Amino acid sequence: MAEFAYRQDQLREAFQAALEAVDLKGSFRQPGNAEWEGTAARAAYLPVDYSCAMMDYQLCYWNGNAKPTSDLSLVLHLSLIHI
């Protein structure tokens, strides 16, 4: 399991580097993350698959069945105004 956790960190670092390469900022979802929940609450429509409760359930389900699963969900911080 430790090897998988290390690969998850590498994936997050690669995602972060890719975002920075195109001048975007993002925050990865963490359990209980108020930023993700607030963003979801402001959405006009949110498929149930993207709710925190469903993602937490799916992660627990897959990890509990010896299928290591990583959550790479993130919130993109977009600015519509460039000066």
MARRO-846084 format. One record per residue: x negated, y negated, z of N, C-alpha, C, O in turn; chain; residue number from 0. Coordinates in steps of 0.1 Angstrom, whole numbers, always signed. Layout:
BEGIN
((X,Y,Z),(X,Y,Z),(X,Y,Z),(X,Y,Z),'A',NUM)
...
***
This chain:
BEGIN
((-8,+12,+0),(+0,+0,+0),(-9,-13,+0),(-5,-23,-6),'A',0)
((-20,-12,+7),(-29,-24,+7),(-33,-28,-7),(-35,-40,-10),'A',1)
((-36,-18,-15),(-41,-20,-29),(-30,-28,-37),(-33,-37,-44),'A',2)
((-17,-24,-35),(-6,-30,-42),(-5,-45,-37),(-2,-54,-45),'A',3)
((-6,-47,-24),(-5,-61,-19),(-16,-70,-25),(-13,-81,-28),'A',4)
((-28,-64,-27),(-38,-72,-33),(-35,-75,-47),(-37,-87,-51),'A',5)
((-29,-66,-55),(-25,-69,-68),(-14,-80,-69),(-13,-88,-78),'A',6)
((-5,-79,-59),(+6,-89,-58),(+0,-103,-57),(+4,-113,-63),'A',7)
((-11,-105,-48),(-17,-118,-46),(-24,-122,-59),(-24,-134,-63),'A',8)
((-30,-112,-67),(-36,-116,-79),(-25,-121,-89),(-28,-130,-97),'A',9)
((-14,-114,-90),(-3,-119,-99),(+2,-133,-95),(+4,-141,-104),'A',10)
((+3,-135,-82),(+8,-149,-78),(-3,-159,-82),(+1,-170,-87),'A',11)
((-15,-156,-80),(-26,-165,-84),(-26,-167,-99),(-28,-179,-104),'A',12)
((-24,-157,-107),(-23,-158,-122),(-11,-167,-126),(-13,-175,-135),'A',13)
((+0,-164,-120),(+12,-173,-123),(+9,-187,-119),(+12,-196,-127),'A',14)
((+4,-190,-108),(+1,-203,-104),(-9,-210,-113),(-7,-222,-117),'A',15)
((-19,-203,-118),(-29,-208,-127),(-22,-211,-140),(-25,-221,-147),'A',16)
((-13,-202,-145),(-6,-205,-158),(+3,-217,-157),(+3,-225,-166),'A',17)
((+9,-219,-145),(+18,-231,-143),(+9,-243,-144),(+13,-253,-150),'A',18)
((-2,-243,-137),(-11,-255,-136),(-17,-258,-150),(-19,-270,-153),'A',19)
((-19,-248,-158),(-25,-250,-171),(-15,-258,-180),(-20,-264,-190),'A',20)
((-2,-257,-178),(+8,-264,-186),(+14,-275,-177),(+25,-280,-181),'A',21)
((+7,-279,-167),(+11,-291,-158),(+25,-289,-152),(+33,-298,-152),'A',22)
((+28,-277,-147),(+40,-274,-140),(+37,-270,-125),(+26,-265,-123),'A',23)
((+46,-272,-116),(+44,-268,-103),(+56,-259,-99),(+67,-261,-103),'A',24)
((+53,-249,-91),(+63,-239,-87),(+60,-234,-73),(+49,-235,-68),'A',25)
((+70,-230,-66),(+69,-224,-52),(+75,-210,-52),(+87,-208,-57),'A',26)
((+68,-200,-48),(+73,-187,-47),(+83,-185,-37),(+82,-191,-26),'A',27)
((+93,-177,-39),(+103,-174,-29),(+97,-165,-18),(+90,-155,-21),'A',28)
((+101,-168,-6),(+97,-161,+6),(+110,-158,+13),(+120,-166,+12),'A',29)
((+111,-147,+20),(+124,-144,+28),(+126,-156,+37),(+118,-160,+45),'A',30)
((+139,-160,+37),(+143,-171,+46),(+138,-185,+41),(+138,-195,+49),'A',31)
((+134,-186,+28),(+128,-198,+23),(+140,-208,+20),(+148,-206,+12),'A',32)
((+140,-219,+28),(+150,-229,+27),(+150,-236,+13),(+161,-240,+8),'A',33)
((+138,-237,+7),(+137,-244,-6),(+145,-236,-17),(+153,-242,-24),'A',34)
((+143,-223,-17),(+150,-214,-26),(+165,-215,-24),(+173,-216,-33),'A',35)
((+169,-213,-11),(+183,-213,-8),(+190,-226,-11),(+201,-227,-16),'A',36)
((+183,-238,-9),(+188,-251,-12),(+190,-253,-27),(+200,-258,-32),'A',37)
((+180,-248,-35),(+180,-249,-49),(+192,-240,-54),(+200,-245,-63),'A',38)
((+194,-228,-49),(+205,-220,-53),(+218,-226,-50),(+228,-225,-57),'A',39)
((+219,-232,-38),(+232,-238,-34),(+236,-250,-43),(+248,-253,-44),'A',40)
((+226,-257,-49),(+229,-268,-57),(+232,-264,-72),(+236,-272,-80),'A',41)
((+229,-252,-75),(+232,-247,-89),(+247,-247,-92),(+255,-243,-84),'A',42)
((+250,-251,-104),(+264,-251,-108),(+269,-236,-109),(+281,-234,-106),'A',43)
((+261,-227,-113),(+264,-213,-113),(+252,-205,-110),(+241,-208,-115),'A',44)
((+253,-195,-102),(+242,-186,-98),(+246,-172,-99),(+254,-167,-90),'A',45)
((+241,-164,-108),(+245,-150,-109),(+241,-143,-96),(+231,-147,-90),'A',46)
((+249,-134,-91),(+247,-128,-78),(+233,-121,-78),(+227,-120,-67),'A',47)
((+228,-117,-89),(+215,-111,-89),(+204,-120,-84),(+193,-115,-80),'A',48)
((+206,-133,-85),(+196,-142,-80),(+198,-148,-66),(+191,-157,-62),'A',49)
((+208,-143,-59),(+210,-147,-46),(+200,-141,-37),(+194,-131,-39),'A',50)
((+196,-149,-26),(+186,-144,-17),(+190,-130,-11),(+182,-121,-10),'A',51)
((+203,-129,-8),(+207,-116,-1),(+205,-105,-11),(+201,-94,-7),'A',52)
((+208,-106,-24),(+207,-95,-33),(+192,-92,-36),(+188,-81,-36),'A',53)
((+184,-103,-37),(+170,-100,-39),(+163,-93,-27),(+155,-84,-29),'A',54)
((+167,-98,-15),(+162,-91,-3),(+166,-77,-2),(+158,-68,+1),'A',55)
((+179,-74,-6),(+184,-60,-6),(+176,-52,-16),(+172,-41,-12),'A',56)
((+174,-57,-28),(+168,-49,-38),(+153,-46,-34),(+148,-35,-37),'A',57)
((+146,-56,-29),(+132,-53,-24),(+132,-43,-14),(+123,-34,-14),'A',58)
((+141,-43,-4),(+141,-33,+7),(+144,-20,+1),(+138,-10,+5),'A',59)
((+154,-19,-8),(+158,-6,-14),(+146,+0,-21),(+143,+12,-19),'A',60)
((+140,-7,-30),(+129,-1,-38),(+117,+2,-30),(+111,+12,-32),'A',61)
((+113,-7,-21),(+102,-4,-12),(+104,+7,-3),(+95,+15,+0),'A',62)
((+117,+9,+1),(+120,+20,+10),(+120,+34,+3),(+120,+44,+10),'A',63)
((+120,+33,-10),(+120,+46,-18),(+107,+48,-24),(+106,+55,-35),'A',64)
((+97,+44,-17),(+83,+46,-22),(+80,+41,-36),(+72,+47,-43),'A',65)
((+87,+30,-39),(+84,+24,-52),(+80,+9,-49),(+89,+0,-49),'A',66)
((+67,+7,-47),(+63,-6,-43),(+68,-17,-53),(+66,-16,-65),'A',67)
((+74,-27,-48),(+80,-37,-56),(+76,-51,-51),(+75,-53,-38),'A',68)
((+73,-60,-59),(+69,-73,-55),(+79,-84,-60),(+84,-82,-71),'A',69)
((+81,-94,-53),(+89,-105,-56),(+81,-116,-61),(+74,-123,-54),'A',70)
((+82,-119,-74),(+74,-130,-80),(+84,-142,-84),(+80,-150,-93),'A',71)
((+96,-142,-78),(+105,-152,-81),(+99,-166,-76),(+92,-166,-66),'A',72)
((+102,-176,-84),(+97,-189,-80),(+107,-200,-84),(+115,-198,-94),'A',73)
((+106,-211,-78),(+113,-223,-81),(+103,-233,-88),(+93,-236,-83),'A',74)
((+107,-237,-101),(+99,-246,-108),(+103,-260,-104),(+115,-263,-103),'A',75)
((+93,-269,-102),(+96,-283,-99),(+94,-291,-111),(+82,-294,-116),'A',76)
((+105,-295,-117),(+104,-302,-130),(+107,-317,-128),(+116,-321,-120),'A',77)
((+100,-325,-135),(+102,-339,-135),(+107,-343,-149),(+100,-341,-159),'A',78)
((+119,-349,-149),(+124,-353,-162),(+119,-367,-167),(+121,-371,-178),'A',79)
((+112,-374,-158),(+107,-387,-161),(+92,-387,-161),(+86,-384,-151),'A',80)
((+86,-390,-172),(+71,-391,-173),(+68,-405,-176),(+73,-411,-185),'A',81)
((+60,-411,-168),(+56,-425,-169),(+42,-426,-176),(+37,-436,-178),'A',82)
***
